Amino acid sequence: MRSLRLLLACALFLSFIFVAGCGGPKLVPVKGKVKVGDKPLDKGEVTFHPDGHQMPDLPHGKLDSSGEYTLSTGGRPGAPAGKYKVTVNPNAGEAPADYSIPKDVIDKSSTMATTTTLKAEVKPDAPPGSYDFTVQPAK
């Protein structure tokens, strides 16, 4: 009985090490730029929504003042390879100083996964500019 407990404890320990060592899916570095017309979108967030399956953590990245972003997934840099719908939220993380409703900067269709026309395929050999997007200004 004691040897059975020891064997079970060892099996549990080894399975824990195996799962902890895997760290999830392999991630591909993703960097890009977002523009509104010909000007960089200087604030907000870009989110990649898997096309056809669910993920516990969506790849996302904050836009900097030059409109550039770098994706991370579950706190790790990059995104799993695959096809995605892309959304841009210019108001993510921003609260207006006067607590008013934020003014629309881009067309709302790019802000929701159900209506966006922005798409990307994350792959290890993607050429530069593959993750750059131009969104329409608000109407």
C-alpha positions in Angstrom: 0.0 0.0 0.0 2.8 2.4 0.9 4.6 1.7 -2.4 1.3 2.4 -4.3 1.0 5.8 -2.6 4.7 6.6 -3.4 4.1 5.6 -7.0 1.0 7.8 -7.3 2.8 10.7 -5.7 5.7 10.4 -8.1 3.3 10.2 -11.1 1.4 13.3 -9.9 4.7 15.2 -9.4 6.0 14.2 -12.9 2.7 15.2 -14.5 2.8 18.6 -12.7 6.3 19.2 -14.0 5.4 18.2 -17.5 2.3 20.5 -17.6 4.2 23.4 -15.9 7.1 23.0 -18.3 4.9 23.2 -21.4 3.8 26.8 -20.8 1.0 26.7 -23.3 1.1 27.1 -27.1 4.1 28.3 -29.0 3.8 32.0 -29.6 4.9 33.9 -32.7 6.2 37.5 -32.3 3.6 40.0 -33.6 4.3 43.8 -34.1 2.4 46.2 -36.2 1.1 49.7 -36.7 -2.5 51.1 -36.9 -3.4 54.2 -38.8 -6.6 56.2 -39.2 -6.4 57.4 -42.8 -2.7 58.4 -43.1 -2.1 59.3 -39.4 -1.1 56.9 -36.6 -3.7 56.0 -34.1 -1.8 57.1 -31.0 -3.7 55.4 -28.2 -5.9 52.4 -27.5 -5.5 48.7 -27.9 -5.4 46.0 -30.7 -7.0 42.6 -30.0 -6.7 39.5 -32.2 -9.8 37.2 -32.0 -9.2 33.6 -33.1 -11.3 32.8 -36.2 -13.2 29.7 -35.5 -12.1 28.6 -32.0 -12.0 30.0 -28.5 -8.9 30.9 -26.4 -8.7 31.6 -22.7 -6.5 34.6 -23.3 -6.8 36.8 -26.4 -3.6 38.2 -27.9 -3.6 42.0 -27.4 -1.3 45.0 -27.4 -1.4 48.7 -26.4 -0.9 51.3 -29.1 1.9 53.8 -28.5 2.1 57.4 -29.6 3.4 56.3 -33.1 0.5 53.9 -33.6 2.7 50.8 -33.0 1.8 47.8 -30.9 3.3 44.4 -29.8 1.0 41.5 -29.0 1.1 39.4 -25.9 -1.0 36.4 -24.9 -1.5 35.5 -21.3 1.4 37.8 -20.3 3.8 36.2 -22.7 5.0 38.1 -25.8 3.5 37.0 -29.2 0.4 35.1 -30.4 -0.4 31.5 -31.4 -0.1 30.9 -35.1 -3.5 31.0 -36.9 -6.2 33.2 -38.5 -7.7 36.1 -36.6 -10.3 38.8 -36.7 -8.7 42.0 -35.5 -10.4 44.8 -33.4 -9.1 48.2 -32.5 -10.4 50.0 -29.5 -9.0 53.6 -29.4 -10.6 54.2 -25.9 -9.2 51.1 -24.1 -7.8 52.0 -20.8 -8.6 55.7 -21.2 -11.0 57.5 -18.9 -11.8 61.1 -20.0 -10.9 63.6 -17.3 -14.4 64.9 -17.2 -16.0 61.4 -17.3 -17.9 62.2 -20.4 -18.6 59.6 -23.1 -15.5 59.2 -25.3 -15.7 60.7 -28.8 -15.6 58.1 -31.6 -12.3 58.4 -33.4 -12.7 55.4 -35.7 -15.6 53.7 -37.4 -17.3 51.5 -34.8 -17.2 48.4 -37.1 -13.5 48.0 -36.4 -14.1 47.9 -32.6 -16.2 44.7 -32.5 -15.2 41.1 -33.5 -18.7 40.5 -35.0 -18.4 43.5 -37.4 -14.7 44.0 -38.1 -13.3 43.5 -41.6 -9.7 43.5 -40.3 -8.1 40.1 -40.5 -4.6 38.7 -40.0 -2.9 35.4 -40.2 -0.2 34.9 -37.6 2.7 32.8 -38.9 6.4 32.6 -38.1 7.6 33.8 -41.6 5.3 36.8 -42.0 6.9 39.6 -43.9 7.2 43.1 -42.4 4.0 45.1 -42.5 1.8 41.9 -42.3 0.2 43.2 -39.1 -0.3 46.8 -40.1 -3.8 48.1 -40.4 -5.6 51.2 -41.6 -9.0 51.9 -40.1 -11.7 54.3 -41.3 -12.3 57.5 -39.3 -15.6 57.9 -37.5 -18.5 59.1 -39.6 
